[in-house]
Protein backbone atom coordinates (compact mmCIF):
# COMPACT_ATOMS: atom_id res chain seq x y z
CA UNK A 1 0.00 0.00 0.00
CA UNK A 2 2.48 2.49 1.17
CA UNK A 3 6.21 2.36 0.73
CA UNK A 4 7.81 5.65 -0.27
CA UNK A 5 9.77 7.18 2.56
CA UNK A 6 11.60 10.35 1.76
CA UNK A 7 15.18 10.24 2.91
CA UNK A 8 15.33 13.72 4.32
CA UNK A 9 12.07 13.39 6.22
CA UNK A 10 12.84 14.08 9.86
CA UNK A 11 9.38 15.08 10.99
CA UNK A 12 6.06 13.32 10.65
CA UNK A 13 4.49 16.72 10.39
CA UNK A 14 6.08 20.03 9.67
CA UNK A 15 4.07 23.19 9.08
CA UNK A 16 5.31 26.40 7.54
CA UNK A 17 3.37 29.53 8.52
CA UNK A 18 0.15 27.62 7.97
CA UNK A 19 -2.66 30.17 7.94
CA UNK A 20 -6.43 30.02 7.47
CA UNK A 21 -8.71 32.98 7.16
CA UNK A 22 -12.51 32.83 7.00
CA UNK A 23 -13.48 36.26 5.71
CA UNK A 24 -12.25 38.62 8.37
CA UNK A 25 -11.69 35.95 10.99
CA UNK A 26 -8.18 34.64 11.33
CA UNK A 27 -8.83 31.05 12.36
CA UNK A 28 -5.21 29.97 12.30
CA UNK A 29 -2.34 32.45 12.39
CA UNK A 30 0.90 31.25 10.76
CA UNK A 31 1.30 27.98 12.60
CA UNK A 32 4.82 26.58 12.74
CA UNK A 33 4.89 23.12 14.20
CA UNK A 34 7.27 20.19 14.05
CA UNK A 35 6.18 16.77 15.19
CA UNK A 36 8.59 13.85 15.31
CA UNK A 37 7.63 10.37 14.15
CA UNK A 38 6.31 8.12 16.92
CA UNK A 39 5.02 10.91 19.13
CA UNK A 40 1.55 11.20 20.56
CA UNK A 41 1.11 14.92 20.12
CA UNK A 42 -1.75 16.76 21.79
CA UNK A 43 -3.14 20.01 20.47
CA UNK A 44 -4.89 21.74 23.36
CA UNK A 45 -7.04 24.80 23.12
CA UNK A 46 -10.38 26.31 24.03
CA UNK A 47 -13.29 26.24 21.58
CA UNK A 48 -12.59 28.16 18.40
CA UNK A 49 -8.87 28.19 19.07
CA UNK A 50 -8.15 26.74 15.63
CA UNK A 51 -7.52 23.09 16.51
CA UNK A 52 -10.01 21.61 14.08
CA UNK A 53 -9.05 24.14 11.41
CA UNK A 54 -5.42 23.05 11.72
CA UNK A 55 -6.28 19.37 11.56
CA UNK A 56 -8.65 19.71 8.62
CA UNK A 57 -5.94 21.47 6.62
CA UNK A 58 -3.38 18.80 7.50
CA UNK A 59 -5.92 16.21 6.33
CA UNK A 60 -6.40 18.16 3.05
CA UNK A 61 -10.12 18.66 3.68
CA UNK A 62 -9.56 22.38 3.81
CA UNK A 63 -7.05 24.45 1.86
CA UNK A 64 -4.80 26.94 3.64
CA UNK A 65 -5.13 30.65 2.89
CA UNK A 66 -1.34 30.84 2.96
CA UNK A 67 1.60 28.78 4.12
CA UNK A 68 1.78 25.02 3.78
CA UNK A 69 2.71 21.82 5.60
CA UNK A 70 4.45 18.53 5.00
CA UNK A 71 2.67 15.42 6.24
CA UNK A 72 4.86 12.32 6.01
CA UNK A 73 7.02 14.40 3.69
CA UNK A 74 4.16 15.20 1.30
CA UNK A 75 3.00 18.72 0.62
CA UNK A 76 -0.65 19.21 1.61
CA UNK A 77 -1.16 21.66 -1.27
CA UNK A 78 0.46 19.80 -4.12
CA UNK A 79 0.31 16.14 -3.04
CA UNK A 80 -3.11 15.88 -1.42
CA UNK A 81 -3.63 12.34 -2.76
CA UNK A 82 -0.41 11.03 -1.23
CA UNK A 83 -1.12 12.80 2.06
CA UNK A 84 -4.55 11.18 2.21
CA UNK A 85 -3.22 7.71 1.58
CA UNK A 86 -0.67 8.07 4.39
CA UNK A 87 -2.96 9.33 7.15
CA UNK A 88 -5.89 8.02 9.18
CA UNK A 89 -8.55 10.24 10.70
CA UNK A 90 -11.11 9.97 13.46
CA UNK A 91 -13.28 13.05 13.19
CA UNK A 92 -14.81 15.00 16.01
CA UNK A 93 -18.31 14.17 14.77
CA UNK A 94 -19.31 10.62 13.97
CA UNK A 95 -18.61 9.67 10.37
CA UNK A 96 -19.89 6.15 9.97
CA UNK A 97 -22.86 4.97 7.95
CA UNK A 98 -25.35 3.78 10.54
CA UNK A 99 -27.37 1.70 8.08
CA UNK A 100 -24.37 -0.53 7.47
CA UNK A 101 -22.79 -3.02 9.85
CA UNK A 102 -19.41 -2.49 11.45
CA UNK A 103 -17.77 -4.86 9.01
CA UNK A 104 -19.46 -3.25 6.00
CA UNK A 105 -18.21 0.18 7.09
CA UNK A 106 -14.71 -1.25 7.41
CA UNK A 107 -14.88 -3.01 4.04
CA UNK A 108 -16.02 0.16 2.27
CA UNK A 109 -13.10 2.00 3.82
CA UNK A 110 -10.69 -0.72 2.70
CA UNK A 111 -11.88 -0.47 -0.91
CA UNK A 112 -11.63 3.32 -0.89
CA UNK A 113 -7.99 3.00 0.25
CA UNK A 114 -7.09 0.35 -2.35
CA UNK A 115 -6.68 -2.58 0.02
CA UNK A 116 -7.31 -5.86 -1.75
CA UNK A 117 -10.29 -7.83 -0.46
CA UNK A 118 -8.38 -10.81 1.07
CA UNK A 119 -5.90 -8.54 2.87
CA UNK A 120 -8.77 -6.36 4.05
CA UNK A 121 -10.70 -9.32 5.48
CA UNK A 122 -7.77 -10.44 7.66
CA UNK A 123 -6.90 -6.95 8.76
CA UNK A 124 -10.51 -6.06 9.59
CA UNK A 125 -10.79 -9.10 11.85
CA UNK A 126 -7.48 -8.26 13.49
CA UNK A 127 -8.42 -4.64 14.17
CA UNK A 128 -11.97 -5.40 15.29
CA UNK A 129 -10.42 -7.89 17.71
CA UNK A 130 -8.04 -5.22 19.01
CA UNK A 131 -10.83 -2.77 19.78
CA UNK A 132 -13.05 -5.53 21.17
CA UNK A 133 -15.78 -5.39 18.56
CA UNK A 134 -15.34 -8.71 16.81
CA UNK A 135 -18.55 -10.12 18.33
CA UNK A 136 -20.54 -7.18 17.08
CA UNK A 137 -18.92 -6.92 13.66
CA UNK A 138 -22.07 -7.87 11.81
CA UNK A 139 -24.59 -5.85 13.78
CA UNK A 140 -25.84 -2.62 12.19
CA UNK A 141 -24.18 0.54 13.50
CA UNK A 142 -27.57 1.71 14.76
CA UNK A 143 -27.25 -0.80 17.59
CA UNK A 144 -23.79 0.41 18.68
CA UNK A 145 -23.29 2.62 21.72
CA UNK A 146 -21.35 5.88 21.50
CA UNK A 147 -18.18 4.27 22.81
CA UNK A 148 -18.44 1.35 20.40
CA UNK A 149 -18.85 3.71 17.44
CA UNK A 150 -15.74 5.56 18.53
CA UNK A 151 -13.80 2.32 18.76
CA UNK A 152 -14.98 1.29 15.33
CA UNK A 153 -13.86 4.64 13.93
CA UNK A 154 -10.51 4.18 15.60
CA UNK A 155 -10.11 0.74 14.04
CA UNK A 156 -11.24 2.10 10.67
CA UNK A 157 -8.74 4.95 10.88
CA UNK A 158 -5.95 2.38 11.25
CA UNK A 159 -7.21 -0.01 8.57
CA UNK A 160 -4.96 1.26 5.77
CA UNK A 161 -1.87 1.30 8.05
CA UNK A 162 -1.44 5.06 8.12
CA UNK A 163 1.81 6.53 9.42
CA UNK A 164 0.02 9.45 11.04
CA UNK A 165 -3.31 9.13 12.83
CA UNK A 166 -5.41 12.22 13.55
CA UNK A 167 -7.84 12.05 16.45
CA UNK A 168 -10.07 15.11 16.72
CA UNK A 169 -11.61 15.10 20.22
CA UNK A 170 -11.66 11.29 20.33
CA UNK A 171 -13.52 10.95 23.63
CA UNK A 172 -15.91 13.89 23.34
CA UNK A 173 -19.28 13.14 24.87
CA UNK A 174 -18.30 9.76 26.29
CA UNK A 175 -18.76 8.81 29.92
CA UNK A 176 -15.61 8.63 32.11
CA UNK A 177 -15.46 4.84 32.09
CA UNK A 178 -15.76 4.56 28.33
CA UNK A 179 -13.17 7.30 28.03
CA UNK A 180 -10.66 5.34 30.16
CA UNK A 181 -11.35 2.30 28.05
CA UNK A 182 -10.76 4.19 24.82
CA UNK A 183 -7.53 5.65 26.16
CA UNK A 184 -6.08 2.22 26.73
CA UNK A 185 -7.09 1.28 23.19
CA UNK A 186 -5.40 4.36 21.77
CA UNK A 187 -2.23 3.67 23.78
CA UNK A 188 -2.13 0.05 22.74
CA UNK A 189 -2.82 0.76 19.08
CA UNK A 190 -0.24 3.51 18.95
CA UNK A 191 2.36 1.26 20.51
CA UNK A 192 1.60 -1.78 18.38
CA UNK A 193 1.39 0.03 15.05
CA UNK A 194 4.22 2.41 15.88
CA UNK A 195 2.64 5.49 14.34
CA UNK A 196 2.49 9.18 15.06
CA UNK A 197 -0.75 10.30 16.69
CA UNK A 198 -2.00 13.87 16.61
CA UNK A 199 -4.94 14.46 18.91
CA UNK A 200 -6.94 17.50 19.85
CA UNK A 201 -8.73 17.52 23.15
CA UNK A 202 -10.58 19.56 25.72
CA UNK A 203 -9.71 17.12 28.46
CA UNK A 204 -6.49 17.88 30.30
CA UNK A 205 -6.32 14.47 31.93
CA UNK A 206 -6.56 12.94 28.47
CA UNK A 207 -3.56 14.94 27.30
CA UNK A 208 -1.61 14.17 30.48
CA UNK A 209 -2.32 10.48 30.19
CA UNK A 210 -1.68 10.01 26.47
CA UNK A 211 0.57 12.70 25.07
CA UNK A 212 4.33 12.62 24.85
CA UNK A 213 4.22 16.24 23.80
CA UNK A 214 1.56 18.97 23.77
CA UNK A 215 1.04 22.28 22.01
CA UNK A 216 -1.22 24.91 23.54
CA UNK A 217 -3.14 26.92 21.01
CA UNK A 218 -5.31 29.97 21.60
CA UNK A 219 -6.99 32.38 19.18
CA UNK A 220 -5.30 30.76 16.21
CA UNK A 221 -1.77 31.00 17.63
CA UNK A 222 0.46 28.37 19.19
CA UNK A 223 1.59 29.51 22.64
CA UNK A 224 4.04 26.80 23.59
CA UNK A 225 5.09 23.25 22.72
CA UNK A 226 6.74 20.90 25.20
CA UNK A 227 6.27 17.66 27.10
CA UNK A 228 3.51 17.72 29.74
CA UNK A 229 6.13 17.10 32.46
CA UNK A 230 8.28 20.05 31.38
CA UNK A 231 5.29 22.34 31.10
CA UNK A 232 4.07 21.44 34.57
CA UNK A 233 7.60 21.63 35.97
CA UNK A 234 8.06 25.10 34.51
CA UNK A 235 5.23 26.43 36.63
CA UNK A 236 7.33 25.77 39.79
CA UNK A 237 5.84 25.31 43.19
CA UNK A 238 2.15 25.21 43.90
CA UNK A 239 -1.02 26.80 42.71
CA UNK A 240 -3.03 28.73 45.29
CA UNK A 241 -6.63 29.55 44.51
CA UNK A 242 -8.40 32.17 46.58
CA UNK A 243 -12.15 32.69 46.35
CA UNK A 244 -13.43 36.06 47.39
CA UNK A 245 -16.27 38.44 46.57
CA UNK A 246 -13.82 41.16 45.51
CA UNK A 247 -11.13 39.38 43.46
CA UNK A 248 -9.90 42.52 41.67
CA UNK A 249 -9.48 44.51 44.87
CA UNK A 250 -7.67 41.64 46.46
CA UNK A 251 -5.35 41.22 43.48
CA UNK A 252 -4.47 44.89 43.83
CA UNK A 253 -3.57 44.45 47.51
CA UNK A 254 -1.53 41.32 46.78
CA UNK A 255 0.95 43.39 44.81
CA UNK A 256 2.23 44.72 48.13
CA UNK A 257 3.74 41.32 48.87
CA UNK A 258 7.14 40.41 47.45
CA UNK A 259 6.37 36.86 46.32
CA UNK A 260 3.13 37.40 44.39
CA UNK A 261 4.33 38.46 40.97
CA UNK A 262 2.54 35.50 39.38
CA UNK A 263 -1.05 36.32 40.27
CA UNK A 264 -4.13 36.78 38.17
CA UNK A 265 -7.92 36.69 38.27
CA UNK A 266 -9.45 33.78 36.40
CA UNK A 267 -13.21 33.38 36.34
CA UNK A 268 -13.72 35.35 39.54
CA UNK A 269 -11.06 33.63 41.62
CA UNK A 270 -7.53 34.79 42.32
CA UNK A 271 -4.81 32.35 41.30
CA UNK A 272 -1.20 32.53 42.42
CA UNK A 273 1.83 30.46 41.55
CA UNK A 274 4.01 30.14 44.66
CA UNK A 275 6.84 28.07 45.95
CA UNK A 276 6.49 26.94 49.60
CA UNK A 277 2.85 27.84 49.47
CA UNK A 278 2.13 26.32 52.89
CA UNK A 279 4.24 29.01 54.55
CA UNK A 280 2.95 31.88 52.45
CA UNK A 281 -0.76 31.25 52.71
CA UNK A 282 -0.95 32.61 56.31
CA UNK A 283 0.67 35.84 55.10
CA UNK A 284 -1.93 36.14 52.37
CA UNK A 285 -4.80 35.51 54.77
CA UNK A 286 -3.39 38.11 57.14
CA UNK A 287 -3.17 40.64 54.34
CA UNK A 288 -6.79 40.03 53.46
CA UNK A 289 -8.06 40.52 56.98
CA UNK A 290 -5.93 43.67 57.36
CA UNK A 291 -7.49 45.03 54.18
CA UNK A 292 -10.96 44.01 55.31
CA UNK A 293 -11.49 41.67 52.35
CA UNK A 294 -13.45 38.59 53.26
CA UNK A 295 -12.08 35.32 51.87
CA UNK A 296 -14.44 32.47 51.11
CA UNK A 297 -11.85 29.79 50.66
CA UNK A 298 -8.15 29.21 50.03
CA UNK A 299 -6.80 26.06 48.42
CA UNK A 300 -3.37 24.78 47.51
CA UNK A 301 -2.65 22.15 44.87
CA UNK A 302 0.23 20.85 42.82
CA UNK A 303 0.07 22.23 39.29
CA UNK A 304 -1.57 20.10 36.62
CA UNK A 305 -1.73 20.50 32.88
CA UNK A 306 -4.90 22.44 33.50
CA UNK A 307 -2.88 25.09 35.36
CA UNK A 308 -0.42 25.19 32.52
CA UNK A 309 -3.29 25.76 30.16
CA UNK A 310 -4.67 28.55 32.33
CA UNK A 311 -1.26 30.12 32.56
CA UNK A 312 -0.84 30.32 28.79
CA UNK A 313 -4.37 31.10 27.67
CA UNK A 314 -5.87 32.84 30.70
CA UNK A 315 -8.92 30.68 30.15
CA UNK A 316 -10.38 27.76 31.97
CA UNK A 317 -10.78 24.91 29.54
CA UNK A 318 -14.30 23.74 29.85
CA UNK A 319 -15.26 20.21 29.20
CA UNK A 320 -18.92 21.23 29.49
CA UNK A 321 -18.58 23.59 26.54
CA UNK A 322 -17.48 20.75 24.39
CA UNK A 323 -20.23 18.56 25.68
CA UNK A 324 -22.83 21.20 24.93
CA UNK A 325 -21.60 21.18 21.38
CA UNK A 326 -21.90 17.43 21.35
CA UNK A 327 -25.47 17.66 22.56
CA UNK A 328 -26.22 20.02 19.68
CA UNK A 329 -24.99 17.35 17.31
CA UNK A 330 -27.08 14.72 19.06
CA UNK A 331 -30.17 16.92 18.67
CA UNK A 332 -29.59 17.17 14.95
CA UNK A 333 -29.15 13.42 14.85
CA UNK A 334 -32.35 12.66 16.70
CA UNK A 335 -34.29 15.17 14.61
CA UNK A 336 -33.16 13.58 11.39
CA UNK A 337 -34.75 10.90 9.20
CA UNK B 1 -9.30 0.10 -12.52
CA UNK B 2 -9.11 0.89 -8.84
CA UNK B 3 -11.46 3.84 -9.38
CA UNK B 4 -13.98 1.38 -10.85
CA UNK B 5 -13.71 -0.77 -7.74
CA UNK B 6 -14.33 2.30 -5.60
CA UNK B 7 -17.33 3.33 -7.70
CA UNK B 8 -18.58 -0.22 -7.21
CA UNK B 9 -18.16 0.01 -3.44
CA UNK B 10 -20.00 3.34 -3.27
CA UNK B 11 -22.75 1.93 -5.50
CA UNK B 12 -23.05 -1.10 -3.24
CA UNK B 13 -23.43 1.11 -0.19
CA UNK B 14 -26.33 2.99 -1.78
CA UNK B 15 -28.02 -0.24 -2.79
CA UNK B 16 -27.62 -1.69 0.73
CA UNK B 17 -29.10 1.44 2.25
CA UNK B 18 -32.01 1.36 -0.16
CA UNK B 19 -32.64 -2.32 0.50
CA UNK B 20 -32.62 -1.79 4.27
CA UNK B 21 -35.17 0.99 4.06
CA UNK B 22 -38.11 -1.09 2.95
CA UNK B 23 -40.71 1.26 4.35
CA UNK B 24 -39.46 3.91 1.97
CA UNK B 25 -39.79 1.55 -0.97
CA UNK B 26 -43.42 0.92 -0.14
CA UNK B 27 -44.33 4.50 0.72
CA UNK B 28 -42.86 5.88 -2.45
CA UNK B 29 -45.12 3.60 -4.48
CA UNK B 30 -48.31 5.03 -3.01
CA UNK B 31 -48.19 8.27 -4.95
CA UNK B 32 -47.78 6.76 -8.44
CA UNK B 33 -50.53 4.24 -7.72
CA UNK B 34 -52.88 7.06 -6.70
CA UNK B 35 -52.09 9.01 -9.86
CA UNK B 36 -52.54 6.02 -12.06
CA UNK B 37 -55.60 4.39 -10.53
CA UNK B 38 -57.50 7.32 -8.99
CA UNK B 39 -56.55 10.32 -11.12
CA UNK B 40 -56.22 8.20 -14.24
CA UNK B 41 -59.64 6.55 -13.80
CA UNK B 42 -61.33 9.82 -12.99
CA UNK B 43 -60.01 11.47 -16.11
CA UNK B 44 -60.71 8.44 -18.29
CA UNK B 45 -63.36 10.09 -20.43
CA UNK B 46 -61.53 13.35 -20.99
CA UNK B 47 -60.91 14.02 -24.65
CA UNK B 48 -57.40 15.19 -25.49
CA UNK B 49 -56.02 15.47 -29.03
CA UNK B 50 -53.99 12.39 -29.90
CA UNK B 51 -54.95 10.51 -26.74
CA UNK B 52 -57.12 7.40 -27.08
CA UNK B 53 -56.96 6.10 -23.55
CA UNK B 54 -55.96 8.50 -20.77
CA UNK B 55 -54.62 5.85 -18.39
CA UNK B 56 -52.45 4.39 -21.11
CA UNK B 57 -51.32 7.90 -21.89
CA UNK B 58 -50.23 8.84 -18.37
CA UNK B 59 -48.58 5.51 -17.49
CA UNK B 60 -45.18 6.50 -18.93
CA UNK B 61 -45.70 9.95 -17.41
CA UNK B 62 -46.16 8.42 -13.97
CA UNK B 63 -43.12 6.22 -14.57
CA UNK B 64 -41.17 9.38 -15.35
CA UNK B 65 -42.56 11.05 -12.24
CA UNK B 66 -41.46 8.14 -10.05
CA UNK B 67 -37.97 8.34 -11.52
CA UNK B 68 -37.97 12.10 -11.00
CA UNK B 69 -39.05 11.99 -7.36
CA UNK B 70 -36.91 9.01 -6.32
CA UNK B 71 -33.80 10.22 -8.11
CA UNK B 72 -33.91 13.82 -6.97
CA UNK B 73 -34.71 12.69 -3.44
CA UNK B 74 -31.77 10.26 -3.36
CA UNK B 75 -29.52 12.97 -4.69
CA UNK B 76 -30.67 15.46 -2.11
CA UNK B 77 -30.27 12.80 0.58
CA UNK B 78 -26.53 13.39 0.41
CA UNK B 79 -27.40 16.17 2.86
CA UNK B 80 -27.93 13.41 5.44
CA UNK B 81 -24.49 12.07 4.64
CA UNK B 82 -23.15 15.55 5.19
CA UNK B 83 -25.10 16.15 8.38
CA UNK B 84 -24.26 12.74 9.82
CA UNK B 85 -20.63 13.04 8.90
CA UNK B 86 -20.32 10.09 6.56
CA UNK B 87 -19.55 12.39 3.63
CA UNK B 88 -16.32 13.41 5.39
CA UNK B 89 -15.13 9.82 5.42
CA UNK B 90 -15.55 9.70 1.63
CA UNK B 91 -14.17 13.17 1.02
CA UNK B 92 -10.85 12.50 2.78
CA UNK B 93 -10.39 9.13 1.11
CA UNK B 94 -8.08 8.95 -1.90
CA UNK B 95 -11.00 8.83 -4.36
CA UNK B 96 -11.62 11.20 -7.26
CA UNK B 97 -14.61 13.49 -6.97
CA UNK B 98 -15.94 12.10 -10.23
CA UNK B 99 -15.89 8.58 -8.77
CA UNK B 100 -17.87 9.80 -5.74
CA UNK B 101 -20.48 11.45 -7.97
CA UNK B 102 -20.71 8.50 -10.38
CA UNK B 103 -20.97 6.00 -7.49
CA UNK B 104 -23.74 8.01 -5.88
CA UNK B 105 -25.53 8.55 -9.21
CA UNK B 106 -25.39 4.87 -10.15
CA UNK B 107 -26.46 3.76 -6.68
CA UNK B 108 -29.38 6.14 -6.50
CA UNK B 109 -30.12 5.43 -10.13
CA UNK B 110 -30.39 1.75 -9.29
CA UNK B 111 -32.93 2.41 -6.56
CA UNK B 112 -34.92 4.64 -8.91
CA UNK B 113 -34.76 1.90 -11.51
CA UNK B 114 -36.04 -0.74 -9.07
CA UNK B 115 -38.81 1.64 -8.12
CA UNK B 116 -39.69 2.01 -11.80
CA UNK B 117 -39.66 -1.75 -12.33
CA UNK B 118 -42.05 -2.34 -9.46
CA UNK B 119 -44.48 -0.09 -11.35
CA UNK B 120 -44.29 -2.04 -14.60
CA UNK B 121 -46.69 -4.84 -13.55
CA UNK B 122 -49.25 -2.13 -12.74
CA UNK B 123 -49.47 -1.46 -16.44
CA UNK B 124 -51.40 -4.70 -16.80
CA UNK B 125 -54.09 -3.43 -14.43
CA UNK B 126 -54.88 -0.62 -16.80
CA UNK B 127 -54.70 -2.74 -19.90
CA UNK B 128 -51.24 -1.98 -21.27
CA UNK B 129 -49.38 -4.97 -22.58
CA UNK B 130 -45.62 -4.61 -22.40
CA UNK B 131 -43.76 -7.02 -24.65
CA UNK B 132 -40.16 -7.99 -23.75
CA UNK B 133 -38.88 -5.65 -26.42
CA UNK B 134 -40.62 -2.69 -24.76
CA UNK B 135 -39.08 -3.60 -21.43
CA UNK B 136 -35.62 -3.86 -23.01
CA UNK B 137 -36.09 -0.40 -24.45
CA UNK B 138 -37.34 1.03 -21.16
CA UNK B 139 -34.24 0.01 -19.17
CA UNK B 140 -31.62 2.24 -20.84
CA UNK B 141 -34.06 5.15 -20.99
CA UNK B 142 -34.79 4.81 -17.28
CA UNK B 143 -31.08 4.57 -16.43
CA UNK B 144 -30.17 7.65 -18.44
CA UNK B 145 -32.98 9.65 -16.94
CA UNK B 146 -32.27 8.50 -13.37
CA UNK B 147 -28.54 9.30 -13.55
CA UNK B 148 -29.19 12.83 -14.81
CA UNK B 149 -31.90 13.46 -12.22
CA UNK B 150 -29.83 12.14 -9.29
CA UNK B 151 -27.21 14.71 -10.21
CA UNK B 152 -29.91 17.41 -10.26
CA UNK B 153 -30.60 16.34 -6.66
CA UNK B 154 -26.88 16.42 -5.80
CA UNK B 155 -26.55 19.90 -7.26
CA UNK B 156 -29.56 21.10 -5.28
CA UNK B 157 -28.04 19.54 -2.15
CA UNK B 158 -24.82 21.44 -2.66
CA UNK B 159 -26.81 24.67 -2.52
CA UNK B 160 -28.84 23.71 0.53
CA UNK B 161 -27.65 23.78 4.12
CA UNK B 162 -30.28 21.54 5.62
CA UNK B 163 -33.25 19.38 4.73
CA UNK B 164 -35.56 22.21 5.76
CA UNK B 165 -35.36 23.84 2.35
CA UNK B 166 -36.58 20.72 0.62
CA UNK B 167 -40.23 21.79 0.32
CA UNK B 168 -39.10 24.93 -1.42
CA UNK B 169 -37.07 22.89 -3.91
CA UNK B 170 -40.04 20.58 -4.35
CA UNK B 171 -42.34 23.41 -5.46
CA UNK B 172 -39.70 25.39 -7.30
CA UNK B 173 -37.91 22.67 -9.25
CA UNK B 174 -39.49 19.25 -9.05
CA UNK B 175 -43.18 20.02 -9.51
CA UNK B 176 -42.61 22.45 -12.43
CA UNK B 177 -40.41 19.81 -14.08
CA UNK B 178 -43.16 17.24 -13.62
CA UNK B 179 -46.02 19.46 -14.87
CA UNK B 180 -44.22 20.76 -17.96
CA UNK B 181 -42.87 17.35 -19.02
CA UNK B 182 -45.96 16.18 -20.84
CA UNK B 183 -46.51 13.47 -18.23
CA UNK B 184 -50.18 14.38 -17.72
CA UNK B 185 -51.22 15.98 -21.02
CA UNK B 186 -49.83 16.08 -24.54
CA UNK B 187 -47.53 19.06 -24.97
CA UNK B 188 -48.98 19.71 -28.41
CA UNK B 189 -52.28 20.55 -26.68
CA UNK B 190 -50.64 23.14 -24.42
CA UNK B 191 -50.44 26.87 -25.18
CA UNK B 192 -47.29 28.12 -26.84
CA UNK B 193 -45.65 29.70 -23.75
CA UNK B 194 -45.98 26.42 -21.88
CA UNK B 195 -44.49 24.48 -24.79
CA UNK B 196 -41.39 26.65 -24.56
CA UNK B 197 -40.87 25.52 -20.97
CA UNK B 198 -41.44 21.92 -21.98
CA UNK B 199 -38.80 22.00 -24.66
CA UNK B 200 -36.22 23.23 -22.15
CA UNK B 201 -37.17 20.52 -19.69
CA UNK B 202 -34.99 17.39 -20.05
CA UNK B 203 -37.71 15.30 -18.41
CA UNK B 204 -39.94 16.03 -21.45
CA UNK B 205 -37.67 13.93 -23.65
CA UNK B 206 -37.45 11.24 -21.00
CA UNK B 207 -41.22 10.94 -20.75
CA UNK B 208 -41.55 11.11 -24.52
CA UNK B 209 -39.13 8.20 -24.95
CA UNK B 210 -40.77 6.19 -22.16
CA UNK B 211 -44.10 6.71 -23.95
CA UNK B 212 -42.57 5.68 -27.23
CA UNK B 213 -41.20 2.52 -25.62
CA UNK B 214 -44.39 1.50 -23.77
CA UNK B 215 -46.82 1.99 -26.64
CA UNK B 216 -44.61 1.79 -29.63
CA UNK B 217 -45.71 3.56 -32.72
CA UNK B 218 -46.49 6.78 -30.84
CA UNK B 219 -44.93 9.71 -32.60
CA UNK B 220 -42.15 11.44 -30.64
CA UNK B 221 -41.68 15.20 -30.52
CA UNK B 222 -38.18 14.90 -31.99
CA UNK B 223 -36.66 11.86 -33.69
CA UNK B 224 -35.88 9.09 -31.18
CA UNK B 225 -32.12 9.34 -31.70
CA UNK B 226 -32.20 13.10 -31.10
CA UNK B 227 -34.09 12.69 -27.84
CA UNK B 228 -31.66 9.96 -26.76
CA UNK B 229 -28.73 12.26 -27.48
CA UNK B 230 -30.39 15.02 -25.46
CA UNK B 231 -30.81 12.67 -22.49
CA UNK B 232 -27.22 11.46 -22.74
CA UNK B 233 -25.98 15.03 -22.95
CA UNK B 234 -28.11 15.94 -19.95
CA UNK B 235 -26.69 13.06 -17.85
CA UNK B 236 -23.09 13.82 -18.89
CA UNK B 237 -23.45 17.55 -18.23
CA UNK B 238 -24.97 16.92 -14.81
CA UNK B 239 -22.18 14.49 -13.81
CA UNK B 240 -19.59 17.04 -14.90
CA UNK B 241 -21.31 19.84 -12.99
CA UNK B 242 -21.53 17.71 -9.83
CA UNK B 243 -17.89 16.63 -10.03
CA UNK B 244 -16.93 20.25 -10.31
CA UNK B 245 -19.09 21.29 -7.35
CA UNK B 246 -17.64 18.48 -5.24
CA UNK B 247 -14.05 19.35 -6.00
CA UNK B 248 -14.44 22.93 -4.82
CA UNK B 249 -13.15 23.05 -1.25
CA UNK B 250 -14.77 25.35 1.21
Interface residues (C-beta under 8 A of the other chain):
Chain A: X59 X60 X61 X62 X63 X81 X84 X85 X89 X91 X93 X94 X95 X96 X97 X98 X99 X100 X104 X107 X108 X109 X111 X112 X113 X114 X140 X332 X333 X336 X337
Chain B: X2 X5 X6 X8 X9 X10 X12 X13 X16 X17 X20 X21 X80 X81 X83 X84 X85 X86 X87 X88 X89 X90 X91 X92 X93 X94 X95 X163 X249 X250
